[in-house]
Amino acid sequence: MQFAGMNAWAIAAAAAVSFVFGAIWYGTLAKPWMAAVGKTEADIKSAGSPIPLYAMTLAALVIMAWVLAGMIGHLGPGQVTLRNGIISGAFAWVGFVATTLVVNHGFQGAPRKLTLIDGGHWLGVLLIQGAVIGAIGV
């Protein structure tokens, strides 16, 4: 399925760059994140190979970038820009991700710190993806 403004290279680049961002984000915040989810380094290491989870994450990021590209493309001809990509990513985060995280983490009784860490990650992902898609365009 193709929408105006979609570009396979932009989608692939957006997914790849946001994957690297996630590695840096959670690498930097590993200790606070583990404390917020109640896990230790031993728990993480005993979970087995992370490769299937990384593959699933990359696939999810490709789908996210594809959908975001479709949303940005719906802005119309000449509207696929860096600025509009970032704005679209921010709107998607506020409207879908932040609201979902707040509700889910609230009902799960998750610490606010976890919501902030995860929410910050997804905000970064969507802003990066929007910027990449907007900059590369059609």
C-alpha positions, 0 to 999 in steps of 0.5 A, a space after each residue: 500500500 502506498 500513500 503520498 509522501 511515502 519513501 521506502 528508504 525514508 522508512 528504513 532509515 527512520 526505523 534504523 536511526 530510531 533503533 539506535 536511539 533506543 539502544 542509546 536511551 536504554 543503555 544510558 538509563 539501564 539502571 533506573 529502568 531496571 529499578 523501575 521494572 524491579 529487575 536486576 542485571 542477573 534477571 536480564 542476563 538469565 532471560 536468554 538471547 535478546 536477538 529475537 526481541 531485537 528483531 521484533 523491535 526492529 520490525 515494530 519500528 519499521 511498521 511504526 515508520 511506515 504508518 507515520 510516513 502514511 500520516 505525514 504523506 496525508 498532509 498533501 503535496 509539498 507538505 512532507 517537510 522536516 518541520 511537519 514530520 517532527 510535528 506529526 511525530 509529536 502529535 502521534 506521541 501525544 495522541 496515542 503513545 503518551 495516553 496509552 502509557 499513562 493509562 496502562 502504567 497507571 492500571 499496572 501500578 508502575 512507578 512514574 519513573 518507568 512511565 517517564 523513561 518509556 515515554 521519553 523513549 517513544 517521544 524520541 523515536 517518533 520525533 526522530 522518525 518524523 524528522 527522517 521521513 520529513 527530511 527525506 520525503 518523497 
